[in-house]
Amino acid sequence: MNWEPFDLCAPGQRPPRPRDIGLLEGLGDRLRTAAFAELQAVHAFSWAVSRFEDLPEGLGEDWRRQIPQEERHCALILERMAELGIEVGAVPVSPRIWESVRDCQTGKQFCLYIASAEERGRQAGIRLCRALQDTDPKTCAIFQSIVDDEEAHVALAATYYGWRP
């Protein structure tokens, strides 16, 4: 799997704790993590639509429609990082999402896991927007857009499997 331009943690290693959000480096830690989560989602949905044969009718197509949105999310965050002078590979990131989805044995298991991960990301985006609304409205607007899209992504688990966050 090509994870460029990200630097991955060594197997079994966790990424460093994010620094203070008030520092550019701390903002960079959060943006880097979010961008990498979006890239993992791109690969996860691409993998899942060809991997699972037990999907309810329409779910695979819904996941295919999500992939360009996940790509756009990643690109928006990476562009913002470049504008702020934050180096993508400065701190290693964890491929935990990708590793976890690869362990899923059924489409339902994958759907519920990825919905839970997307909901955690959505909640983190909401918190980030609150923290940045007065100091960095441009980054806040990017994350508000992502939060809005992720709500529909999470809803797929409810639509197809009755899952609630």
DSSP file (Angstrom, degrees, kcal/mol; ACC not computed):
  #  RESIDUE AA STRUCTURE BP1 BP2  ACC     N-H-->O    O-->H-N    N-H-->O    O-->H-N    TCO  KAPPA ALPHA  PHI   PSI    X-CA   Y-CA   Z-CA
    1    1 A M              0   0    0      0, 0.0     2,-0.7     0, 0.0    42,-0.0   0.000 360.0 360.0 360.0 132.7    0.0    0.0    0.0
    2    2 A N        +     0   0    0      1,-0.1     0, 0.0     2,-0.0     0, 0.0  -0.816 360.0 170.9 -93.1 112.8    1.4    3.4   -0.9
    3    3 A W    >   +     0   0    0     -2,-0.7     3,-2.3     3,-0.1    -1,-0.1   0.216  27.3 177.2-105.7  12.8    0.8    5.8    2.0
    4    4 A E  T 3   +     0   0    0      1,-0.3     3,-0.1     3,-0.0    -2,-0.0  -0.300  58.4  27.0 -59.5 143.8    2.9    8.7    0.6
    5    5 A P  T 3  S+     0   0    0      0, 0.0    -1,-0.3     0, 0.0     2,-0.1  -0.899 108.3  87.2 -93.7  19.4    3.5   11.5    1.6
    6    6 A F    <   -     0   0    0     -3,-2.3     2,-0.5    83,-0.1    83,-0.2  -0.472  66.5-138.6 -84.1 152.1    2.9   10.1    5.1
    7    7 A D        -     0   0    0     84,-0.4    86,-2.4    81,-0.3     2,-0.2  -0.950  25.3-142.6-106.1 122.2    5.5    8.5    7.4
    8    8 A L  B     -a   93   0A   0     -2,-0.5    86,-0.2    84,-0.3     2,-0.0  -0.566  14.6-110.7 -89.8 148.9    4.1    5.5    9.2
    9    9 A C        -     0   0    0     84,-2.6     3,-0.1    -2,-0.2    -1,-0.1  -0.334  44.6 -94.8 -64.0 154.2    4.8    4.4   12.7
   10   10 A A    >   -     0   0    0      1,-0.1     3,-2.6     4,-0.1    -1,-0.1  -0.411  60.8 -75.3 -66.0 151.4    6.9    1.3   13.1
   11   11 A P  T 3  S+     0   0    0      0, 0.0    -1,-0.1     0, 0.0     3,-0.1  -0.225 122.0  12.5 -51.4 133.2    4.7   -1.8   13.6
   12   12 A G  T 3  S+     0   0    0      1,-0.3     2,-0.3    -3,-0.1    -2,-0.1   0.366 103.4 117.6  80.4  -4.7    3.3   -1.9   17.2
   13   13 A Q    <   -     0   0    0     -3,-2.6    -1,-0.3     1,-0.0    -4,-0.1  -0.726  56.4-140.3 -97.7 145.2    4.3    1.7   17.8
   14   14 A R        -     0   0    0     -2,-0.3    -4,-0.1    -3,-0.1     3,-0.1  -0.717  26.5-105.7 -97.6 152.1    1.9    4.5   18.5
   15   15 A P        -     0   0    0      0, 0.0    78,-0.1     0, 0.0    -1,-0.1  -0.344  48.1 -86.6 -70.0 159.6    2.2    8.0   17.1
   16   16 A P        -     0   0    0      0, 0.0     3,-0.1     0, 0.0    75,-0.0  -0.296  53.1 -93.0 -61.8 151.6    3.4   10.7   19.4
   17   17 A R        -     0   0    0      1,-0.1     2,-0.1    -3,-0.1    12,-0.0  -0.380  51.1 -97.8 -62.1 142.8    0.7   12.5   21.4
   18   18 A P        -     0   0    0      0, 0.0     8,-0.1     0, 0.0     3,-0.1  -0.369  39.6-125.4 -64.6 142.3   -0.6   15.6   19.7
   19   19 A R        -     0   0    0      6,-0.2    11,-0.1     1,-0.2    10,-0.0  -0.218  50.2 -53.7 -79.1 175.7    0.9   18.8   20.9
   20   20 A D    >   -     0   0    0      1,-0.2     3,-1.9     2,-0.1     6,-0.5  -0.231  44.8-134.3 -55.6 132.7   -1.0   21.8   22.1
   21   21 A I  T 3  S+     0   0    0      1,-0.3     6,-0.2     5,-0.2    -1,-0.2   0.727 102.8  67.7 -62.3 -22.6   -3.7   23.0   19.6
   22   22 A G  T 3  S+     0   0    0      4,-0.1     2,-0.3     5,-0.0    -1,-0.3   0.621  90.8  75.8 -74.1 -12.1   -2.5   26.6   20.2
   23   23 A L  S <> S-     0   0    0     -3,-1.9     4,-2.3     1,-0.1     5,-0.2  -0.755  85.9-127.2 -98.4 146.9    0.8   25.8   18.5
   24   24 A L  H  > S+     0   0    0     -2,-0.3     4,-2.7     1,-0.2     5,-0.1   0.886 114.0  54.5 -57.0 -38.6    1.2   25.4   14.8
   25   25 A E  H  > S+     0   0    0      2,-0.2     4,-2.1     1,-0.2    -6,-0.2   0.882 107.0  50.4 -63.5 -37.7    2.8   22.1   15.4
   26   26 A G  H  > S+     0   0    0     -6,-0.5     4,-1.7     2,-0.2    -5,-0.2   0.896 110.8  48.0 -68.2 -40.4   -0.2   21.0   17.5
   27   27 A L  H  X S+     0   0    0     -4,-2.3     4,-2.7    -7,-0.3     5,-0.2   0.915 110.7  53.5 -62.4 -42.1   -2.6   22.0   14.7
   28   28 A G  H  X S+     0   0    0     -4,-2.7     4,-2.8     1,-0.2     5,-0.2   0.885 103.8  55.5 -59.5 -40.2   -0.3   20.1   12.3
   29   29 A D  H  X S+     0   0    0     -4,-2.1     4,-2.0     1,-0.2    -1,-0.2   0.920 112.0  43.1 -58.8 -43.6   -0.6   17.0   14.4
   30   30 A R  H  X S+     0   0    0     -4,-1.7     4,-2.3     2,-0.2    -2,-0.2   0.896 114.9  48.1 -71.6 -40.7   -4.4   17.1   14.2
   31   31 A L  H  X S+     0   0    0     -4,-2.7     4,-2.9     2,-0.2     5,-0.2   0.913 111.8  50.3 -65.5 -41.8   -4.4   17.9   10.5
   32   32 A R  H  X S+     0   0    0     -4,-2.8     4,-2.4    -5,-0.2     5,-0.2   0.932 111.9  47.3 -61.5 -46.9   -1.9   15.2    9.7
   33   33 A T  H  X S+     0   0    0     -4,-2.0     4,-2.1    -5,-0.2    -1,-0.2   0.918 114.3  47.3 -61.4 -44.1   -3.9   12.6   11.6
   34   34 A A  H  X S+     0   0    0     -4,-2.3     4,-2.1     2,-0.2    -2,-0.2   0.923 111.7  49.5 -65.6 -44.7   -7.2   13.7    9.9
   35   35 A A  H  X S+     0   0    0     -4,-2.9     4,-2.0     1,-0.2    -1,-0.2   0.906 112.0  48.7 -61.7 -41.1   -5.7   13.6    6.4
   36   36 A F  H  X S+     0   0    0     -4,-2.4     4,-2.5    -5,-0.2    -1,-0.2   0.875 107.8  54.4 -68.8 -35.8   -4.3   10.2    7.0
   37   37 A A  H  X S+     0   0    0     -4,-2.1     4,-2.1     2,-0.2    -1,-0.2   0.905 108.4  50.2 -61.4 -40.3   -7.6    8.9    8.3
   38   38 A E  H  X S+     0   0    0     -4,-2.1     4,-2.1     2,-0.2    -2,-0.2   0.903 110.0  49.5 -65.2 -40.8   -9.2   10.1    5.1
   39   39 A L  H  X S+     0   0    0     -4,-2.0     4,-2.1     1,-0.2    -2,-0.2   0.904 109.6  51.4 -65.1 -40.3   -6.6    8.4    3.0
   40   40 A Q  H  X S+     0   0    0     -4,-2.5     4,-2.8     1,-0.2    -1,-0.2   0.892 108.1  53.1 -61.8 -38.1   -7.1    5.2    4.9
   41   41 A A  H  X S+     0   0    0     -4,-2.1     4,-2.9     2,-0.2     5,-0.3   0.901 105.3  54.4 -64.3 -40.3  -10.9    5.5    4.3
   42   42 A V  H  X S+     0   0    0     -4,-2.1     4,-2.0     1,-0.2    -2,-0.2   0.959 114.4  40.2 -55.8 -51.6  -10.2    5.8    0.5
   43   43 A H  H  X S+     0   0    0     -4,-2.1     4,-2.4     1,-0.2    -2,-0.2   0.879 114.5  53.7 -66.6 -37.6   -8.3    2.6    0.6
   44   44 A A  H  X S+     0   0    0     -4,-2.8     4,-2.8     2,-0.2    -2,-0.2   0.935 111.2  43.5 -65.3 -46.7  -10.7    0.9    2.9
   45   45 A F  H  X S+     0   0    0     -4,-2.9     4,-2.1     2,-0.2    -1,-0.2   0.897 113.9  51.3 -67.3 -38.7  -13.8    1.6    0.9
   46   46 A S  H  X S+     0   0    0     -4,-2.0     4,-0.7    -5,-0.3    -1,-0.2   0.918 114.5  44.0 -61.4 -42.7  -12.0    0.6   -2.3
   47   47 A W  H >X S+     0   0    0     -4,-2.4     4,-1.3     1,-0.2     3,-0.7   0.924 111.8  53.1 -66.0 -46.2  -10.9   -2.6   -0.8
   48   48 A A  H 3X S+     0   0    0     -4,-2.8     4,-2.2     1,-0.2    -2,-0.2   0.859 100.8  58.5 -63.8 -39.0  -14.3   -3.4    0.8
   49   49 A V  H 3< S+     0   0    0     -4,-2.1    -1,-0.2     1,-0.2    -2,-0.2   0.796 116.4  35.3 -66.3 -24.9  -16.4   -3.0   -2.4
   50   50 A S  H << S+     0   0    0     -3,-0.7    -1,-0.2    -4,-0.7    -2,-0.2   0.618 118.4  52.9 -97.9 -14.3  -14.4   -5.8   -4.0
   51   51 A R  H  < S+     0   0    0     -4,-1.3     2,-0.5    -3,-0.1    -2,-0.2   0.890  96.1  63.9 -87.9 -43.8  -13.9   -7.9   -0.9
   52   52 A F     <  +     0   0    0     -4,-2.2     3,-0.3     1,-0.1    -1,-0.1  -0.729  42.2 174.6 -99.6 128.8  -17.3   -8.5    0.5
   53   53 A E  S    S+     0   0    0     -2,-0.5    -1,-0.1     1,-0.1    53,-0.0   0.445  72.6  75.0-102.3  -4.4  -20.0  -10.4   -1.3
   54   54 A D        +     0   0    0      2,-0.0    -1,-0.1     0, 0.0    54,-0.1   0.063  66.9 130.3 -97.8  24.7  -22.5  -10.3    1.6
   55   55 A L        -     0   0    0     -3,-0.3     3,-0.1     1,-0.1     2,-0.0  -0.533  62.9-111.3 -82.5 142.3  -23.5   -6.7    1.2
   56   56 A P    >>  -     0   0    0      0, 0.0     3,-1.9     0, 0.0     4,-0.6  -0.361  54.3 -78.8 -62.1 152.1  -27.1   -5.6    1.1
   57   57 A E  T 34 S+     0   0    0      1,-0.2     0, 0.0     2,-0.1     0, 0.0  -0.315 117.8  16.8 -56.5 128.2  -28.2   -4.3   -2.3
   58   58 A G  T 3> S+     0   0    0     -3,-0.1     4,-2.3    -2,-0.0    -1,-0.2   0.051  95.3  99.0  99.7 -24.2  -26.9   -0.7   -2.8
   59   59 A L  H <> S+     0   0    0     -3,-1.9     4,-2.6     1,-0.2     5,-0.2   0.922  82.1  51.5 -65.7 -43.0  -24.3   -0.6   -0.1
   60   60 A G  H  X S+     0   0    0     -4,-0.6     4,-2.3     1,-0.2    -1,-0.2   0.910 111.4  48.1 -59.4 -41.4  -21.4   -1.3   -2.4
   61   61 A E  H  > S+     0   0    0      2,-0.2     4,-2.0     1,-0.2    -1,-0.2   0.890 109.3  53.1 -66.2 -39.0  -22.5    1.5   -4.7
   62   62 A D  H  X S+     0   0    0     -4,-2.3     4,-1.1     1,-0.2    -2,-0.2   0.915 109.8  48.6 -61.7 -41.7  -22.9    3.9   -1.7
   63   63 A W  H  X S+     0   0    0     -4,-2.6     4,-1.3     1,-0.2     3,-0.5   0.905 108.0  54.2 -64.5 -40.5  -19.4    3.1   -0.7
   64   64 A R  H  < S+     0   0    0     -4,-2.3     3,-0.3     1,-0.2    -1,-0.2   0.890 107.0  52.2 -60.0 -37.9  -18.1    3.7   -4.2
   65   65 A R  H  X S+     0   0    0     -4,-2.0     4,-0.6     1,-0.2    -1,-0.2   0.766 105.6  56.3 -69.5 -24.5  -19.8    7.1   -4.1
   66   66 A Q  H >X S+     0   0    0     -4,-1.1     4,-2.4    -3,-0.5     3,-0.6   0.818  88.2  76.6 -74.4 -30.9  -18.0    7.9   -0.9
   67   67 A I  H 3X S+     0   0    0     -4,-1.3     4,-2.4    -3,-0.3     5,-0.2   0.886  93.7  48.2 -54.2 -48.2  -14.5    7.4   -2.2
   68   68 A P  H 3> S+     0   0    0      0, 0.0     4,-2.3     0, 0.0    -1,-0.3   0.857 111.3  52.4 -62.8 -31.3  -14.3   10.7   -4.1
   69   69 A Q  H <X S+     0   0    0     -3,-0.6     4,-2.6    -4,-0.6    -2,-0.2   0.925 109.4  48.1 -67.3 -42.9  -15.5   12.5   -1.0
   70   70 A E  H  X S+     0   0    0     -4,-2.4     4,-2.3     2,-0.2    -1,-0.2   0.896 111.8  50.6 -63.5 -39.4  -12.9   10.9    1.1
   71   71 A E  H  X S+     0   0    0     -4,-2.4     4,-2.5    -5,-0.3    -1,-0.2   0.912 110.5  49.5 -62.8 -42.3  -10.3   11.8   -1.5
   72   72 A R  H  X S+     0   0    0     -4,-2.3     4,-2.8     2,-0.2    -2,-0.2   0.905 108.8  52.6 -64.2 -41.8  -11.5   15.4   -1.5
   73   73 A H  H  X S+     0   0    0     -4,-2.6     4,-2.2     2,-0.2     5,-0.2   0.946 111.1  46.7 -58.1 -48.5  -11.3   15.5    2.3
   74   74 A C  H  X S+     0   0    0     -4,-2.3     4,-2.7     1,-0.2     5,-0.2   0.930 113.2  49.0 -59.7 -46.1   -7.7   14.3    2.2
   75   75 A A  H  X S+     0   0    0     -4,-2.5     4,-2.7     1,-0.2     5,-0.2   0.906 109.3  52.0 -62.7 -42.7   -6.8   16.8   -0.5
   76   76 A L  H  X S+     0   0    0     -4,-2.8     4,-2.1     2,-0.2    -1,-0.2   0.916 112.8  45.0 -60.3 -43.2   -8.4   19.8    1.3
   77   77 A I  H  X S+     0   0    0     -4,-2.2     4,-2.5    -5,-0.2    -2,-0.2   0.929 113.3  49.3 -68.5 -44.1   -6.5   19.0    4.5
   78   78 A L  H  X S+     0   0    0     -4,-2.7     4,-2.2     1,-0.2    -2,-0.2   0.894 110.7  51.1 -62.8 -38.8   -3.2   18.5    2.7
   79   79 A E  H  X S+     0   0    0     -4,-2.7     4,-2.3    -5,-0.2    -1,-0.2   0.914 110.4  49.0 -62.9 -42.1   -3.7   21.8    0.8
   80   80 A R  H  X S+     0   0    0     -4,-2.1     4,-1.9    -5,-0.2    -2,-0.2   0.899 109.0  52.8 -65.6 -39.2   -4.4   23.6    4.1
   81   81 A M  H  X>S+     0   0    0     -4,-2.5     5,-2.9     1,-0.2     4,-0.7   0.923 109.3  49.3 -60.0 -43.5   -1.3   22.0    5.6
   82   82 A A  H ><5S+     0   0    0     -4,-2.2     3,-0.9     1,-0.2    -2,-0.2   0.915 108.9  52.5 -62.5 -42.6    0.8   23.3    2.6
   83   83 A E  H 3<5S+     0   0    0     -4,-2.3    -1,-0.2     1,-0.2    -2,-0.2   0.868 113.0  44.7 -59.8 -36.3   -0.7   26.8    3.0
   84   84 A L  H 3<5S-     0   0    0     -4,-1.9    -1,-0.2    -5,-0.1    -2,-0.2   0.505 115.2-115.6 -87.5  -4.7    0.3   26.8    6.7
   85   85 A G  T <<5 +     0   0    0     -3,-0.9     2,-0.6    -4,-0.7    -3,-0.2   0.795  61.6 152.6  75.9  28.3    3.8   25.4    6.0
   86   86 A I      < -     0   0    0     -5,-2.9     2,-0.4    -6,-0.2    -1,-0.3  -0.825  42.2-133.2 -95.6 123.5    3.1   22.1    7.9
   87   87 A E    >   -     0   0    0     -2,-0.6     3,-1.1     1,-0.1     4,-0.3  -0.619   6.0-149.3 -80.0 127.6    5.1   19.2    6.7
   88   88 A V  G >  S+     0   0    0     -2,-0.4     3,-0.6     1,-0.2   -81,-0.3   0.913  94.8  43.5 -62.9 -45.4    3.1   16.1    6.2
   89   89 A G  G 3  S+     0   0    0      1,-0.2    -1,-0.2   -83,-0.2   -83,-0.1   0.260  82.4 101.6 -88.3  13.2    5.9   13.6    7.0
   90   90 A A  G <  S+     0   0    0     -3,-1.1    -1,-0.2     1,-0.1    -2,-0.1   0.787  89.5  28.6 -69.0 -27.2    7.2   15.5   10.0
   91   91 A V  S <  S-     0   0    0     -3,-0.6   -84,-0.4    -4,-0.3    -1,-0.1  -0.997  90.4-112.6-135.0 135.6    5.5   13.1   12.5
   92   92 A P        -     0   0    0      0, 0.0     2,-0.3     0, 0.0   -84,-0.3  -0.342  29.0-151.3 -69.8 151.6    4.6    9.4   11.9
   93   93 A V  B     -a    8   0A   0    -86,-2.4   -84,-2.6   -78,-0.1   -60,-0.0  -0.809  15.5-113.2-119.2 160.5    1.0    8.4   11.7
   94   94 A S        -     0   0    0     -2,-0.3     3,-0.4   -86,-0.2   -80,-0.1  -0.797   6.1-153.9 -99.2 133.5   -0.7    5.1   12.6
   95   95 A P     >  +     0   0    0      0, 0.0     4,-2.6     0, 0.0     5,-0.2   0.017  56.1 127.4 -87.4  29.2   -2.3    2.8   10.0
   96   96 A R  H  >  +     0   0    0      1,-0.2     4,-2.5     2,-0.2     5,-0.2   0.855  67.4  52.5 -57.5 -40.9   -4.6    1.4   12.7
   97   97 A I  H  > S+     0   0    0     -3,-0.4     4,-2.6     2,-0.2     5,-0.2   0.960 112.5  44.7 -61.4 -49.9   -7.8    2.1   10.8
   98   98 A W  H  > S+     0   0    0      1,-0.2     4,-1.8     2,-0.2    -2,-0.2   0.922 114.3  48.8 -60.3 -46.1   -6.5    0.2    7.7
   99   99 A E  H  X S+     0   0    0     -4,-2.6     4,-0.5     1,-0.2    -1,-0.2   0.892 112.7  49.1 -61.9 -39.5   -5.1   -2.7    9.8
  100  100 A S  H >< S+     0   0    0     -4,-2.5     3,-1.1    -5,-0.2     4,-0.4   0.911 109.4  49.5 -68.8 -43.3   -8.4   -3.0   11.7
  101  101 A V  H >< S+     0   0    0     -4,-2.6     3,-1.5     1,-0.3    -1,-0.2   0.860 103.4  61.4 -66.7 -31.7  -10.7   -3.0    8.6
  102  102 A R  H 3< S+     0   0    0     -4,-1.8    -1,-0.3     1,-0.3    -2,-0.2   0.717  99.1  57.9 -66.2 -19.0   -8.5   -5.7    7.0
  103  103 A D  T << S+     0   0    0     -3,-1.1    -1,-0.3    -4,-0.5    -2,-0.2   0.586  80.3 112.7 -83.9 -11.4   -9.4   -7.9    9.9
  104  104 A C    <   -     0   0    0     -3,-1.5     3,-0.1    -4,-0.4    -3,-0.0  -0.408  47.9-168.3 -66.9 135.7  -13.1   -7.6    9.2
  105  105 A Q        +     0   0    0     -2,-0.1     2,-0.3     1,-0.1    -1,-0.1   0.631  66.0  35.1 -99.7 -17.9  -14.6  -10.9    8.0
  106  106 A T  S  > S-     0   0    0      1,-0.1     4,-2.3   -54,-0.1     5,-0.2  -0.908  78.4-115.9-134.8 161.0  -18.0   -9.7    6.8
  107  107 A G  H  > S+     0   0    0     -2,-0.3     4,-3.0     2,-0.2     5,-0.2   0.885 117.6  52.5 -61.4 -39.1  -19.5   -6.6    5.0
  108  108 A K  H  > S+     0   0    0      2,-0.2     4,-2.7     1,-0.2     5,-0.3   0.939 108.4  49.4 -63.4 -46.3  -21.6   -5.9    8.1
  109  109 A Q  H  > S+     0   0    0      1,-0.2     4,-2.3     2,-0.2    -2,-0.2   0.923 114.0  46.3 -59.0 -44.5  -18.5   -6.1   10.4
  110  110 A F  H  X S+     0   0    0     -4,-2.3     4,-3.2     2,-0.2     5,-0.3   0.947 111.9  50.9 -61.3 -48.9  -16.7   -3.7    8.1
  111  111 A C  H  X S+     0   0    0     -4,-3.0     4,-2.1     1,-0.2    -2,-0.2   0.904 113.2  44.3 -58.0 -45.0  -19.6   -1.3    7.8
  112  112 A L  H  X S+     0   0    0     -4,-2.7     4,-1.9     2,-0.2    -1,-0.2   0.889 115.4  48.1 -69.9 -38.8  -20.1   -1.1   11.5
  113  113 A Y  H  X S+     0   0    0     -4,-2.3     4,-2.4    -5,-0.3    -2,-0.2   0.956 114.5  44.2 -65.0 -49.3  -16.4   -0.7   12.2
  114  114 A I  H  X S+     0   0    0     -4,-3.2     4,-2.6     1,-0.2    -2,-0.2   0.853 111.9  53.6 -68.3 -33.1  -15.9    2.0    9.6
  115  115 A A  H  X S+     0   0    0     -4,-2.1     4,-2.3    -5,-0.3    -1,-0.2   0.908 109.4  49.0 -64.7 -40.7  -19.0    3.9   10.6
  116  116 A S  H  X S+     0   0    0     -4,-1.9     4,-2.2     2,-0.2    -2,-0.2   0.915 112.6  47.5 -63.8 -43.0  -17.7    3.9   14.2
  117  117 A A  H  X S+     0   0    0     -4,-2.4     4,-2.2     2,-0.2    -2,-0.2   0.903 112.5  49.2 -64.4 -41.3  -14.3    5.2   13.0
  118  118 A E  H  X S+     0   0    0     -4,-2.6     4,-2.5     2,-0.2    -2,-0.2   0.868 109.7  52.1 -67.8 -34.8  -16.0    7.9   10.8
  119  119 A E  H  X S+     0   0    0     -4,-2.3     4,-2.5     2,-0.2    -2,-0.2   0.909 108.6  50.0 -67.4 -40.7  -18.2    8.9   13.8
  120  120 A R  H  X S+     0   0    0     -4,-2.2     4,-2.2     1,-0.2    -2,-0.2   0.917 112.9  47.9 -61.1 -41.8  -15.1    9.3   16.0
  121  121 A G  H  X S+     0   0    0     -4,-2.2     4,-2.3     2,-0.2    -2,-0.2   0.881 110.0  52.2 -65.4 -38.0  -13.5   11.4   13.2
  122  122 A R  H  X S+     0   0    0     -4,-2.5     4,-2.1     2,-0.2    -2,-0.2   0.922 110.3  47.7 -63.6 -44.4  -16.7   13.5   12.8
  123  123 A Q  H  X S+     0   0    0     -4,-2.5     4,-2.2     1,-0.2    -2,-0.2   0.890 111.0  51.2 -64.8 -38.9  -16.7   14.2   16.6
  124  124 A A  H  X S+     0   0    0     -4,-2.2     4,-2.5     1,-0.2    -1,-0.2   0.886 108.6  52.8 -64.2 -38.0  -13.1   15.2   16.4
  125  125 A G  H  X S+     0   0    0     -4,-2.3     4,-2.5     2,-0.2    -2,-0.2   0.888 107.7  50.9 -63.8 -39.4  -13.9   17.5   13.5
  126  126 A I  H  X S+     0   0    0     -4,-2.1     4,-2.1     2,-0.2    -2,-0.2   0.932 111.8  47.0 -63.0 -45.6  -16.6   19.2   15.6
  127  127 A R  H  X S+     0   0    0     -4,-2.2     4,-2.2     1,-0.2    -2,-0.2   0.900 111.6  51.4 -62.9 -40.2  -14.2   19.7   18.5
  128  128 A L  H  X S+     0   0    0     -4,-2.5     4,-1.8     1,-0.2    -2,-0.2   0.917 108.2  51.7 -64.1 -42.6  -11.5   21.0   16.1
  129  129 A C  H  X S+     0   0    0     -4,-2.5     4,-1.7     1,-0.2    -1,-0.2   0.920 109.6  49.9 -59.2 -44.3  -14.0   23.5   14.6
  130  130 A R  H  < S+     0   0    0     -4,-2.1     4,-0.3     1,-0.2    -1,-0.2   0.912 112.0  48.0 -60.5 -42.2  -14.9   24.8   18.1
  131  131 A A  H  < S+     0   0    0     -4,-2.2    -1,-0.2     1,-0.2     4,-0.2   0.802 121.9  34.3 -68.8 -28.7  -11.3   25.2   19.0
  132  132 A L  H  X S+     0   0    0     -4,-1.8     4,-3.4    -5,-0.2     8,-0.2   0.510  84.1 101.5-105.7  -6.5  -10.4   27.1   15.7
  133  133 A Q  T  < S+     0   0    0     -4,-1.7    -1,-0.1     1,-0.3    -2,-0.1   0.807  94.4  32.6 -56.4 -33.5  -13.6   29.1   15.0
  134  134 A D  T  4 S+     0   0    0     -4,-0.3    -1,-0.3    -3,-0.2    -2,-0.1   0.749 129.1  34.6 -92.7 -25.6  -12.1   32.3   16.3
  135  135 A T  T  4 S+     0   0    0     -3,-0.2    -2,-0.2    -4,-0.2    -3,-0.1   0.734 130.4  19.7-103.8 -25.8   -8.5   31.9   15.4
  136  136 A D     X  +     0   0    0     -4,-3.4     4,-2.2    -7,-0.1     3,-0.2  -0.528  59.7 167.0-146.3  72.2   -8.5   29.9   12.1
  137  137 A P  H  > S+     0   0    0      0, 0.0     4,-2.4     0, 0.0     5,-0.1   0.783  76.7  59.8 -62.6 -26.8  -11.8   30.2   10.3
  138  138 A K  H  > S+     0   0    0      2,-0.2     4,-1.7     1,-0.2     5,-0.1   0.945 109.4  41.1 -67.7 -46.9  -10.4   28.7    7.1
  139  139 A T  H  > S+     0   0    0     -3,-0.2     4,-2.3     1,-0.2     5,-0.2   0.899 113.8  55.0 -65.6 -39.2   -9.4   25.5    8.7
  140  140 A C  H  X S+     0   0    0     -4,-2.2     4,-2.4    -8,-0.2    -2,-0.2   0.918 106.2  51.0 -58.7 -44.3  -12.6   25.4   10.6
  141  141 A A  H  X S+     0   0    0     -4,-2.4     4,-2.0     2,-0.2    -1,-0.2   0.880 108.2  52.5 -63.1 -38.5  -14.7   25.8    7.4
  142  142 A I  H  X S+     0   0    0     -4,-1.7     4,-1.9     1,-0.2    -1,-0.2   0.943 112.8  44.3 -61.1 -47.2  -12.8   22.8    5.8
  143  143 A F  H  X S+     0   0    0     -4,-2.3     4,-2.9     1,-0.2    -2,-0.2   0.828 108.5  56.5 -71.8 -29.8  -13.6   20.7    8.8
  144  144 A Q  H  X S+     0   0    0     -4,-2.4     4,-2.2     2,-0.2    -1,-0.2   0.912 107.6  49.9 -64.8 -39.3  -17.2   21.8    9.0
  145  145 A S  H  X S+     0   0    0     -4,-2.0     4,-1.9     2,-0.2    -2,-0.2   0.907 112.5  47.0 -62.0 -42.7  -17.5   20.6    5.4
  146  146 A I  H  X S+     0   0    0     -4,-1.9     4,-2.9     2,-0.2     5,-0.2   0.923 109.8  53.2 -65.3 -44.8  -16.0   17.3    6.2
  147  147 A V  H  X S+     0   0    0     -4,-2.9     4,-1.5     1,-0.2    -2,-0.2   0.905 108.2  51.3 -56.8 -43.0  -18.2   16.9    9.3
  148  148 A D  H  X S+     0   0    0     -4,-2.2     4,-0.9     1,-0.2    -1,-0.2   0.919 112.5  45.0 -62.3 -44.5  -21.3   17.5    7.2
  149  149 A D  H >X S+     0   0    0     -4,-1.9     4,-1.6     1,-0.2     3,-0.6   0.903 109.0  56.5 -65.4 -41.3  -20.2   14.8    4.7
  150  150 A E  H 3X S+     0   0    0     -4,-2.9     4,-2.9     1,-0.2     5,-0.3   0.805  95.8  65.3 -65.1 -28.4  -19.3   12.3    7.4
  151  151 A E  H 3X S+     0   0    0     -4,-1.5     4,-1.7     1,-0.2    -1,-0.2   0.929 105.4  43.9 -58.6 -43.7  -22.7   12.5    8.9
  152  152 A A  H <X S+     0   0    0     -4,-0.9     4,-0.7    -3,-0.6    -1,-0.2   0.858 112.2  53.6 -69.0 -34.7  -24.1   10.9    5.7
  153  153 A H  H >< S+     0   0    0     -4,-1.6     3,-1.1     1,-0.2     4,-0.5   0.937 109.8  46.8 -64.6 -45.9  -21.3    8.4    5.6
  154  154 A V  H >X S+     0   0    0     -4,-2.9     3,-1.3     1,-0.2     4,-0.7   0.863 102.8  65.6 -62.7 -36.2  -22.1    7.3    9.2
  155  155 A A  H 3X S+     0   0    0     -4,-1.7     4,-2.7    -5,-0.3    -1,-0.2   0.715  84.4  74.2 -62.6 -21.0  -25.8    7.1    8.4
  156  156 A L  H <X S+     0   0    0     -3,-1.1     4,-2.7    -4,-0.7     5,-0.3   0.881  92.2  54.3 -61.0 -36.7  -25.1    4.2    6.0
  157  157 A A  H <> S+     0   0    0     -3,-1.3     4,-1.9    -4,-0.5     6,-1.7   0.863 111.1  45.7 -65.8 -34.1  -24.6    1.9    8.9
  158  158 A A  H  X S+     0   0    0     -4,-0.7     4,-1.5     4,-0.3    -2,-0.2   0.910 113.4  49.9 -71.5 -42.5  -28.0    2.9   10.3
  159  159 A T  H  < S+     0   0    0     -4,-2.7    -2,-0.2     1,-0.2    -3,-0.2   0.920 124.0  27.4 -62.2 -45.9  -29.7    2.6    6.8
  160  160 A Y  H  < S+     0   0    0     -4,-2.7    -1,-0.2    -5,-0.2    -2,-0.2   0.756 139.9  16.2 -92.3 -26.3  -28.3   -0.9    6.1
  161  161 A Y  H  < S-     0   0    0     -4,-1.9    -3,-0.2    -5,-0.3    -2,-0.2   0.387  94.6-114.0-132.3   3.2  -27.8   -2.4    9.6
  162  162 A G     <  +     0   0    0     -4,-1.5    -4,-0.3    -5,-0.3     2,-0.1   0.661  58.3 160.8  73.0  15.3  -29.8   -0.3   12.1
  163  163 A W        -     0   0    0     -6,-1.7    -1,-0.2    -7,-0.1    -2,-0.1  -0.436  21.3-166.1 -73.5 142.2  -26.6    0.9   13.8
  164  164 A R              0   0    0     -2,-0.1    -9,-0.0    -7,-0.1    -1,-0.0  -0.996 360.0 360.0-127.7 134.5  -26.7    4.0   16.0
  165  165 A P              0   0    0      0, 0.0    -1,-0.0     0, 0.0    -2,-0.0   0.521 360.0 360.0 -67.6 360.0  -23.6    5.9   17.2
